[in-house]
Amino acid sequence: MSLYQTDLAALDGTPGVLAGLDGKVTLVVNVASKCGLTPQYTQL
């Protein structure tokens, strides 16, 4: 399975997919942004 075949949820809960990004340069950031100790992630 490819990352581009993975179903995701947007921040507002709506479903999303990465299939439209296949073949493009992509940066995926997966962090614990709601833990309170990561204010620098707000800019991401």
C-alpha distance matrix in Angstrom:
0.0 3.8 6.7 8.3 6.6 7.9 11.4 14.1 17.9 20.4 23.4 25.5 23.0 22.1 18.5 16.6 13.4 12.5 12.1 15.7 15.2 12.9 15.3 17.5 18.5 17.1 18.2 16.4 19.0 18.3 21.7 24.0 26.2 28.3 29.7 32.8 32.9 30.8 33.0 31.8 28.4 30.3 30.5 26.7
3.8 0.0 3.8 5.2 5.3 7.0 10.8 13.0 16.7 18.7 21.7 24.0 22.0 20.9 17.5 15.0 11.6 9.8 9.5 12.8 11.8 9.5 11.8 13.8 14.7 13.4 14.8 13.4 16.3 16.2 19.9 22.6 24.4 26.9 28.5 31.3 31.2 28.8 30.8 29.3 25.9 27.8 27.6 23.8
6.7 3.8 0.0 3.8 5.4 5.3 8.8 10.1 13.7 15.4 18.2 20.7 19.0 18.2 15.1 12.4 9.4 7.3 8.4 11.4 10.0 8.9 11.7 12.6 13.0 10.9 11.8 9.9 12.8 12.7 16.4 19.2 20.8 23.3 25.1 27.8 27.8 25.3 27.2 25.7 22.3 24.0 23.9 20.2
8.3 5.2 3.8 0.0 3.8 5.5 8.3 10.0 13.5 14.8 18.1 20.1 18.6 17.0 13.8 10.7 7.1 4.7 4.7 7.9 7.1 6.1 9.5 10.7 12.1 10.4 12.3 11.1 14.3 14.9 18.6 21.4 22.5 24.9 27.1 29.6 29.8 27.1 28.6 27.0 23.5 24.8 24.4 20.7
6.6 5.3 5.4 3.8 0.0 3.8 6.6 9.6 13.2 15.4 18.8 20.4 18.2 16.6 13.0 10.6 7.1 6.7 6.1 9.9 10.3 9.1 12.6 14.3 15.9 14.2 15.8 14.1 16.9 16.7 20.3 22.7 24.0 26.0 28.2 30.9 31.5 29.1 30.7 29.5 25.9 27.1 27.1 23.4
7.9 7.0 5.3 5.5 3.8 0.0 3.8 6.4 10.1 12.7 15.9 17.7 15.3 14.3 10.8 8.9 6.4 6.8 8.1 11.5 11.7 11.5 15.0 15.9 16.8 14.3 15.1 12.6 14.8 14.0 17.3 19.4 20.8 22.6 24.7 27.6 28.3 26.1 27.9 27.0 23.3 24.5 25.0 21.4
11.4 10.8 8.8 8.3 6.6 3.8 0.0 3.8 7.1 10.0 13.4 14.6 11.9 10.7 7.2 6.1 5.0 7.4 9.1 12.0 12.9 13.5 17.3 17.7 18.8 16.1 16.6 13.9 15.6 14.5 17.5 19.0 20.1 21.3 23.8 26.7 27.9 25.8 27.3 26.8 23.0 23.7 24.5 21.2
14.1 13.0 10.1 10.0 9.6 6.4 3.8 0.0 3.8 6.6 9.7 11.3 9.1 8.6 5.9 5.0 5.7 7.8 10.7 12.7 13.1 14.7 18.2 17.9 18.4 15.2 15.1 12.0 13.1 11.9 14.6 15.9 16.6 17.8 20.5 23.2 24.5 22.4 23.7 23.4 19.6 20.1 21.1 17.9
17.9 16.7 13.7 13.5 13.2 10.1 7.1 3.8 0.0 3.8 6.6 7.7 5.3 5.6 4.6 5.5 8.1 10.6 13.6 14.9 15.5 17.6 21.1 20.3 20.6 17.3 16.7 13.7 14.0 12.7 14.6 15.2 15.3 15.9 19.0 21.4 23.3 21.3 22.3 22.5 18.7 18.6 20.0 17.3
20.4 18.7 15.4 14.8 15.4 12.7 10.0 6.6 3.8 0.0 3.8 5.4 5.1 5.3 6.2 6.3 9.3 11.1 14.4 14.7 15.1 17.9 21.1 19.6 19.8 16.4 15.7 13.1 13.1 12.6 14.2 14.9 14.0 14.8 18.2 20.1 22.0 19.8 20.1 20.2 16.5 15.9 17.1 14.6
23.4 21.7 18.2 18.1 18.8 15.9 13.4 9.7 6.6 3.8 0.0 3.8 5.4 7.5 9.5 10.1 13.0 14.5 17.9 18.1 18.1 21.0 24.0 22.2 21.8 18.3 16.9 14.3 13.3 12.5 13.1 13.0 11.6 11.8 15.4 16.9 19.2 17.2 17.3 17.9 14.4 13.3 15.1 13.3
25.5 24.0 20.7 20.1 20.4 17.7 14.6 11.3 7.7 5.4 3.8 0.0 3.8 5.7 9.0 10.6 14.1 16.3 19.3 19.3 20.0 23.0 26.1 24.4 24.5 21.2 20.2 17.7 17.0 16.2 16.8 16.4 14.9 14.4 18.1 19.4 22.0 20.3 20.1 21.0 17.7 16.1 17.9 16.4
23.0 22.0 19.0 18.6 18.2 15.3 11.9 9.1 5.3 5.1 5.4 3.8 0.0 3.8 6.4 9.0 12.5 15.2 18.0 18.7 19.6 22.2 25.6 24.4 24.8 21.4 20.7 17.9 17.5 16.2 17.1 16.7 16.0 15.5 18.9 20.9 23.4 21.9 22.3 23.2 19.6 18.7 20.5 18.6
22.1 20.9 18.2 17.0 16.6 14.3 10.7 8.6 5.6 5.3 7.5 5.7 3.8 0.0 3.8 6.5 10.3 13.3 15.6 16.0 17.6 20.1 23.6 22.7 23.5 20.5 20.4 18.0 18.4 17.6 19.2 19.4 18.7 18.7 22.2 24.1 26.4 24.5 24.8 25.2 21.6 20.5 21.8 19.7
18.5 17.5 15.1 13.8 13.0 10.8 7.2 5.9 4.6 6.2 9.5 9.0 6.4 3.8 0.0 3.8 7.1 10.6 12.5 13.6 15.3 17.4 21.0 20.6 21.7 18.8 19.1 16.6 17.6 16.8 19.0 19.8 19.6 20.1 23.4 25.6 27.6 25.6 26.2 26.3 22.5 22.1 23.1 20.4
16.6 15.0 12.4 10.7 10.6 8.9 6.1 5.0 5.5 6.3 10.1 10.6 9.0 6.5 3.8 0.0 3.8 7.0 9.2 10.0 11.6 13.8 17.3 16.8 18.1 15.3 16.0 13.9 15.4 15.3 18.0 19.4 19.3 20.5 23.7 25.8 27.4 25.0 25.6 25.1 21.3 21.1 21.6 18.6
13.4 11.6 9.4 7.1 7.1 6.4 5.0 5.7 8.1 9.3 13.0 14.1 12.5 10.3 7.1 3.8 0.0 3.8 5.6 7.4 8.8 10.4 14.1 14.1 15.7 13.2 14.5 12.7 15.0 15.2 18.4 20.4 20.7 22.4 25.3 27.6 28.7 26.1 27.0 26.1 22.3 22.6 22.8 19.4
12.5 9.8 7.3 4.7 6.7 6.8 7.4 7.8 10.6 11.1 14.5 16.3 15.2 13.3 10.6 7.0 3.8 0.0 3.8 5.5 5.5 7.0 10.6 10.5 12.0 9.7 11.4 10.2 13.2 14.1 17.6 20.2 20.5 22.7 25.4 27.6 28.2 25.4 26.3 24.9 21.3 21.9 21.6 18.0
12.1 9.5 8.4 4.7 6.1 8.1 9.1 10.7 13.6 14.4 17.9 19.3 18.0 15.6 12.5 9.2 5.6 3.8 0.0 3.8 5.4 5.4 9.1 10.2 12.6 11.4 14.0 13.3 16.6 17.6 21.2 23.9 24.3 26.5 29.2 31.4 32.0 29.1 30.0 28.5 24.9 25.6 25.0 21.5
15.7 12.8 11.4 7.9 9.9 11.5 12.0 12.7 14.9 14.7 18.1 19.3 18.7 16.0 13.6 10.0 7.4 5.5 3.8 0.0 3.8 5.6 8.5 8.6 11.5 10.8 13.7 13.8 17.1 18.7 22.2 25.0 24.8 27.2 30.0 31.9 32.5 29.4 29.8 28.1 24.7 24.9 23.9 20.6
15.2 11.8 10.0 7.1 10.3 11.7 12.9 13.1 15.5 15.1 18.1 20.0 19.6 17.6 15.3 11.6 8.8 5.5 5.4 3.8 0.0 3.8 6.2 5.4 7.8 7.1 10.2 10.9 14.5 16.5 20.0 23.1 23.1 25.8 28.5 30.2 30.4 27.2 27.7 25.6 22.4 23.0 21.7 18.3
12.9 9.5 8.9 6.1 9.1 11.5 13.5 14.7 17.6 17.9 21.0 23.0 22.2 20.1 17.4 13.8 10.4 7.0 5.4 5.6 3.8 0.0 3.8 5.5 8.3 8.5 11.8 12.5 16.3 18.1 21.8 25.0 25.4 28.2 30.6 32.6 32.6 29.4 30.3 28.2 25.0 26.0 24.8 21.2
15.3 11.8 11.7 9.5 12.6 15.0 17.3 18.2 21.1 21.1 24.0 26.1 25.6 23.6 21.0 17.3 14.1 10.6 9.1 8.5 6.2 3.8 0.0 3.8 6.8 8.7 12.4 14.0 17.8 20.1 23.7 27.1 27.4 30.5 32.7 34.5 34.2 30.9 31.7 29.2 26.3 27.4 25.7 22.3
17.5 13.8 12.6 10.7 14.3 15.9 17.7 17.9 20.3 19.6 22.2 24.4 24.4 22.7 20.6 16.8 14.1 10.5 10.2 8.6 5.4 5.5 3.8 0.0 3.8 6.0 9.8 12.0 15.7 18.4 21.8 25.3 25.2 28.4 30.7 32.1 31.8 28.3 28.8 26.1 23.4 24.4 22.4 19.1
18.5 14.7 13.0 12.1 15.9 16.8 18.8 18.4 20.6 19.8 21.8 24.5 24.8 23.5 21.7 18.1 15.7 12.0 12.6 11.5 7.8 8.3 6.8 3.8 0.0 3.8 7.0 10.0 13.4 16.5 19.6 23.2 23.1 26.6 28.6 29.9 29.1 25.6 26.2 23.3 20.8 22.1 20.0 16.8
17.1 13.4 10.9 10.4 14.2 14.3 16.1 15.2 17.3 16.4 18.3 21.2 21.4 20.5 18.8 15.3 13.2 9.7 11.4 10.8 7.1 8.5 8.7 6.0 3.8 0.0 3.8 6.4 9.8 12.8 16.0 19.6 19.5 22.9 25.0 26.4 25.8 22.4 23.1 20.5 17.7 19.1 17.4 13.9
18.2 14.8 11.8 12.3 15.8 15.1 16.6 15.1 16.7 15.7 16.9 20.2 20.7 20.4 19.1 16.0 14.5 11.4 14.0 13.7 10.2 11.8 12.4 9.8 7.0 3.8 0.0 3.8 6.4 9.8 12.7 16.3 16.3 19.8 21.6 22.9 22.2 18.8 19.6 16.9 14.2 16.0 14.5 10.9
16.4 13.4 9.9 11.1 14.1 12.6 13.9 12.0 13.7 13.1 14.3 17.7 17.9 18.0 16.6 13.9 12.7 10.2 13.3 13.8 10.9 12.5 14.0 12.0 10.0 6.4 3.8 0.0 3.8 6.5 9.8 13.3 13.7 17.0 18.9 20.7 20.2 17.1 18.4 16.3 13.1 15.0 14.4 10.7
19.0 16.3 12.8 14.3 16.9 14.8 15.6 13.1 14.0 13.1 13.3 17.0 17.5 18.4 17.6 15.4 15.0 13.2 16.6 17.1 14.5 16.3 17.8 15.7 13.4 9.8 6.4 3.8 0.0 3.8 6.3 9.9 10.2 13.7 15.3 17.0 16.4 13.3 14.8 13.0 9.7 12.1 12.0 8.4
18.3 16.2 12.7 14.9 16.7 14.0 14.5 11.9 12.7 12.6 12.5 16.2 16.2 17.6 16.8 15.3 15.2 14.1 17.6 18.7 16.5 18.1 20.1 18.4 16.5 12.8 9.8 6.5 3.8 0.0 3.8 7.1 8.5 11.7 13.0 15.4 15.1 12.6 14.8 13.8 10.5 13.0 14.0 10.8
21.7 19.9 16.4 18.6 20.3 17.3 17.5 14.6 14.6 14.2 13.1 16.8 17.1 19.2 19.0 18.0 18.4 17.6 21.2 22.2 20.0 21.8 23.7 21.8 19.6 16.0 12.7 9.8 6.3 3.8 0.0 3.8 5.5 8.7 9.5 11.8 11.4 9.2 11.8 11.4 8.4 11.2 12.9 10.5
24.0 22.6 19.2 21.4 22.7 19.4 19.0 15.9 15.2 14.9 13.0 16.4 16.7 19.4 19.8 19.4 20.4 20.2 23.9 25.0 23.1 25.0 27.1 25.3 23.2 19.6 16.3 13.3 9.9 7.1 3.8 0.0 3.8 5.7 6.0 8.9 9.1 8.0 10.9 11.7 9.2 11.4 14.1 12.4
26.2 24.4 20.8 22.5 24.0 20.8 20.1 16.6 15.3 14.0 11.6 14.9 16.0 18.7 19.6 19.3 20.7 20.5 24.3 24.8 23.1 25.4 27.4 25.2 23.1 19.5 16.3 13.7 10.2 8.5 5.5 3.8 0.0 3.8 5.7 7.2 8.1 6.1 8.0 9.2 6.4 7.9 11.0 9.9
28.3 26.9 23.3 24.9 26.0 22.6 21.3 17.8 15.9 14.8 11.8 14.4 15.5 18.7 20.1 20.5 22.4 22.7 26.5 27.2 25.8 28.2 30.5 28.4 26.6 22.9 19.8 17.0 13.7 11.7 8.7 5.7 3.8 0.0 3.8 5.5 8.0 7.7 9.2 11.5 9.4 9.8 13.4 13.0
29.7 28.5 25.1 27.1 28.2 24.7 23.8 20.5 19.0 18.2 15.4 18.1 18.9 22.2 23.4 23.7 25.3 25.4 29.2 30.0 28.5 30.6 32.7 30.7 28.6 25.0 21.6 18.9 15.3 13.0 9.5 6.0 5.7 3.8 0.0 3.8 5.6 6.9 9.4 11.9 10.7 12.0 15.4 15.2
32.8 31.3 27.8 29.6 30.9 27.6 26.7 23.2 21.4 20.1 16.9 19.4 20.9 24.1 25.6 25.8 27.6 27.6 31.4 31.9 30.2 32.6 34.5 32.1 29.9 26.4 22.9 20.7 17.0 15.4 11.8 8.9 7.2 5.5 3.8 0.0 3.8 5.6 6.9 10.3 10.1 10.7 14.2 14.9
32.9 31.2 27.8 29.8 31.5 28.3 27.9 24.5 23.3 22.0 19.2 22.0 23.4 26.4 27.6 27.4 28.7 28.2 32.0 32.5 30.4 32.6 34.2 31.8 29.1 25.8 22.2 20.2 16.4 15.1 11.4 9.1 8.1 8.0 5.6 3.8 0.0 3.8 6.3 8.8 9.5 11.2 14.1 14.7
30.8 28.8 25.3 27.1 29.1 26.1 25.8 22.4 21.3 19.8 17.2 20.3 21.9 24.5 25.6 25.0 26.1 25.4 29.1 29.4 27.2 29.4 30.9 28.3 25.6 22.4 18.8 17.1 13.3 12.6 9.2 8.0 6.1 7.7 6.9 5.6 3.8 0.0 3.8 5.5 5.8 7.9 10.5 11.0
33.0 30.8 27.2 28.6 30.7 27.9 27.3 23.7 22.3 20.1 17.3 20.1 22.3 24.8 26.2 25.6 27.0 26.3 30.0 29.8 27.7 30.3 31.7 28.8 26.2 23.1 19.6 18.4 14.8 14.8 11.8 10.9 8.0 9.2 9.4 6.9 6.3 3.8 0.0 3.8 5.4 5.8 8.4 10.1
31.8 29.3 25.7 27.0 29.5 27.0 26.8 23.4 22.5 20.2 17.9 21.0 23.2 25.2 26.3 25.1 26.1 24.9 28.5 28.1 25.6 28.2 29.2 26.1 23.3 20.5 16.9 16.3 13.0 13.8 11.4 11.7 9.2 11.5 11.9 10.3 8.8 5.5 3.8 0.0 3.8 5.5 6.3 7.9
28.4 25.9 22.3 23.5 25.9 23.3 23.0 19.6 18.7 16.5 14.4 17.7 19.6 21.6 22.5 21.3 22.3 21.3 24.9 24.7 22.4 25.0 26.3 23.4 20.8 17.7 14.2 13.1 9.7 10.5 8.4 9.2 6.4 9.4 10.7 10.1 9.5 5.8 5.4 3.8 0.0 3.8 5.4 5.3
30.3 27.8 24.0 24.8 27.1 24.5 23.7 20.1 18.6 15.9 13.3 16.1 18.7 20.5 22.1 21.1 22.6 21.9 25.6 24.9 23.0 26.0 27.4 24.4 22.1 19.1 16.0 15.0 12.1 13.0 11.2 11.4 7.9 9.8 12.0 10.7 11.2 7.9 5.8 5.5 3.8 0.0 3.8 5.5
30.5 27.6 23.9 24.4 27.1 25.0 24.5 21.1 20.0 17.1 15.1 17.9 20.5 21.8 23.1 21.6 22.8 21.6 25.0 23.9 21.7 24.8 25.7 22.4 20.0 17.4 14.5 14.4 12.0 14.0 12.9 14.1 11.0 13.4 15.4 14.2 14.1 10.5 8.4 6.3 5.4 3.8 0.0 3.8
26.7 23.8 20.2 20.7 23.4 21.4 21.2 17.9 17.3 14.6 13.3 16.4 18.6 19.7 20.4 18.6 19.4 18.0 21.5 20.6 18.3 21.2 22.3 19.1 16.8 13.9 10.9 10.7 8.4 10.8 10.5 12.4 9.9 13.0 15.2 14.9 14.7 11.0 10.1 7.9 5.3 5.5 3.8 0.0
